[in-house]
């Protein structure tokens, strides 16, 4: 399977024969239940339906379909799901069995009811009105050869499969992030590290107003970023001492064989990131919340910080 897809069509097209047919059936089944305003996307590299938030994820595994409707739905339908292997946030449906259409419909309907009154984010209030800045960046991108990909909820532009640039508007500034920014000459002396000590290669260029955005200078930074990739410049990961999982993460690994296998398939560095993420939480409820958050990432074979690389 490819490591990056931007649409559900692309995800399903990776599969052949019965698996492809099965995925199309699942997609169609969910589409028949969700409201007209629901949207399809890729989240955590899995097909996802959204309706005032993530409604449900699904993904094809070797011998089963994984459904990820969230812990509330799994708890609510515990009796109906007794014949399936479940964890806190996932349901495993063997693909050699008929698709349990009623259960899936009921789960989706449950989540729709749960999310129907949830208020979505007010972009203009929390992120500022940056339509002109967005339009300017789109015009600049038309002059490049970069490939537009949808990753982790936003558009990212890539070259030879490597991330080059992304951007976003916030309440007080509009930010461009250059994924190989540490290697740029930075003639304008504008690049900053948003997370000093944690961010290795990524650098940001922030603007207070669209009038500050000089197209020719931005284009020059993009072209230099492309050259760093052509020249093979990248920060190599450094080896660090292994940390064994403990506490609730260790318990989750012991109780869910599929989760265990996906976790062990990750590189030692990515395993360590997840272990530290759980261990850093001081309260038990925070640890549980973080465990629930990382399970879909791990099941999708993603690292905790992949979106920043």
N, C-alpha and C positions, 0 to 999 in steps of 0.2 A: 504494500500500500504506500501511496505517496505521503510525505510528511506534512503537506500543506494543501488544503482545499479551501475554497472560499464560498461554495454553494452546496446545497444538498444534492443537486444533480451531479456535481463533480464527485461528491462522496460516494453516491450510489454507483456511479459509472466505474468505480475502481473494482467492483465485484462482478462476477460472472454467474450465469446459470441460476440455480435455485436461490442462492444468497441474494442476488440482485432482485429477483422476483419477490422474495420475502421482504426486503427493505422497502420496495415500492408499495407492497401491501400495507406495511406499518405506516408509511408516510400518508397514504391515501386514507387509511382508517382514522388517523389523528386529524387530518385535514377536514374530514367530514364532521368532526365534533367541534372544532375550535370556532370562535366567532370570526366574522369576516375581517375584522380589524387585526386579527392575529398575524404575525409575520414568521417567515422561515429564515433561519440563519445558521451559521456554523459557530458553535461556542465550545471551547476546549477540544476543538477538532472533531466535534460530534454534531450530527444533525440536531437542530433545536427549534422548537416552536416557542415564540414569545408572545405574551399577552400581559401587559403591565408588569413584566418580569419574565424570568425563565419558566415556561409552563411545563416542558418535559424535554429531556434529551433522550436519544437512542443511539446505539452503536452496535455494529456487527463484530462478534468475536469468533473464535475458531469453531466452537460448538454451540454457542448460544447467542441470543440477542440480549443486549443489556439495555434496560429501561431505567432512567434516572428521573423520577418524579419528585424527589425530595422525601425526607423522613416522615413528614406529616401524613402524606398519602399512604406510605407503606404501613405506618402504624394503624391508620383508619381501616385499611383493607387487609389486615393481618389474617383474618379468617379465610378470605377468598384467595389469599396468596400462599396458603399453607402447603400447597403441592409444589411450590417453586422455591428455589434457593434465593434468599434475600439477605441484604445487609442493611445498615442504617439508611442508606440513600439509594440502593440499587436493587433491581430485580433481574434475575437470570431466567430467560425463557429458552429452553432447548429448541433448536431450530428443526429438530426431527419430529417435533410435535405440532399439532394444529395451532395456529395463532389464537390465543385467548382473547377474541375480539371484545366480548362484553366487559371483561376486567379492564382492558385498556381504555375502552370508552368511559367506563365509570371513573377510572383514575383521572383521566383528562378532565372530565366534567367536574370532579371534586376540586381539582386545581383551578379550573376556571372560576368556580364559585368563590374560592379562596382569594383569587387575585382580582376579581372584577371591580372591587371598590378601591383597589390600591392606586394611589396617585403616582403617576410616572414623574420623572424628574422634569422640572421646569428649566429647560435649557437656557432661556434668556435671563432667568433670575440667577441661577447658580453658576452658569458658565459665561455669561456675558453675550452680547450680540456681536458676533464676529463673522457675519455673512460676507462682508466685503473681503475680509482676510482669507476666508475659505475660497472665494471666487478667484482671488489673486493667485493662490497656490495651485488651484486647478489649471489656470492658464499657464503657469510656469511648467507644470508637469507635462503639458502638451508638447513642450519643446524638448523633452528628454526622451530617452529610450527605456526608461524604467518601467517595470511591470507592476501594475496595481494589484495588490492582494488584500484580502480581508482577513485580518488576524486579531483575535482577542477583542473584538468589538469595534475596531476602527480600521481605516484604510492605511496600509503600509506600502511603500514603494521599494521594489527590490531590483538588484542587478546580479545576475548569475546565481540566483537563489539566496543572496545575502541581503539583509535589511539595510536600506540606505537612509530613508527619511520618513517621518510621520509627523503629524501635527495635531494640535487641539486648542480650543479656546476655553479659557477659564474666566473667573469673575474679574480678575484684575490684570490679566495678561493673555496674550496669544503666544503659544510656544511651538517652535520647530524642534524636533529632536533628531539629531544625526547619530546613527548607531555606531559609526566609526569615528565619531567626533574627536576622540583623543588624539588621532593621527593627523588632524587638520592643522594647517599653519595658523589659522585664525587671524588673518590680517586685520580684521576689524576689532579684534579683542572683545568679542561678544559672547563667546561660548562659556557656559557654566556647567558644573556638575551638580545636579539637583540633590544627590544623596552622596555626599562626600564620604569616602571610605568604603562605600558599597558599590557604586556605579563605576565600572571599570572603563568601558570604551564609550558609552553614550554621553553626549553633551547636548545641552539645550541652548537655543537662541530665543530670547523672549522679547516681545514687543508690547508696549502700552497702548499703541494705536496703529491702525492700518497705515497711516501716513508715514510711519517709521520704516515700513517694509520696502526696501529697495530691490526691485526684481533682479537687476543685473548682479547685485552682490549675493543674493540668495542663490541665483543660478550658478555663480562661481563656486559657492560652497558645495552645492550638489555635485557639480562636475569633479571637484577635488575629492569628494567622498567616493564617487565612482572609481576614480583612479586608485584610491587606496585599496579597493577590492581587487582591481586588475593587478595591482602590485603584490597582492597576497598579504597585506598587512592585517593582522588580527592579534588579539590578546589571547595567548594560549592559557588554558585553565591550569592552575597549579594544584599539585597534589597536596592533600591535607590529611591529618590523622583521622581515621575512621571513628565514628561514634555509633555504638549499637542502639537500636530502638529500645525504648523502655515505656513503662506506664501504659496509658490508654492506647498509644499507637501500637505497642507490642501486643496488647490484648486484641486489638482489631485485626492485626496480621495473623494471629493464631486462630481467630474465629472465622475468618473469611479467606478460603484458599485462593480464590480468584484475585482478591485484593493483594494477598501475599505474593502471588506469582508476578503480578504487574509491578509491585514495589521492588521485588528482587531483580526484575529485568532492567530497572533503571541503573544508570551509572552510579558508582559510589558517591560521586559529588552531588548528584541530584537526590540520592537517598539522604545524604547528610543535611541538605537544605530543608527537607521535610522534617527530619528529626529535630533540627534546631528550631524550626517554626513552631512545632508543638511544644517543645521543652521551654521555649522562651515565655510562653503564657503562664501567668502566675495563678490564675483561678481555674478550677476544674471545669466550670461551665465554658470558659474561653477555650480551653483545650478541646472540649467536645465540639464546640462551634468550628474551630479550625480543622478538626478531623473531618467533619462533614464537608467542609469547603474543599479540602484537598483530595477527597476520594475520587470525584470525577476526573480531576487532573491526572492522578496516578493511573486510573483505569484507562485513560486516553494516552498513556505513555508520555505524558508531558512533565517537564520539570517545573518547579515552583516559580522560577524566574525566567522561563523561556521567552515570555513576551518582551523582555527587555534586551534580548540578545539578537 
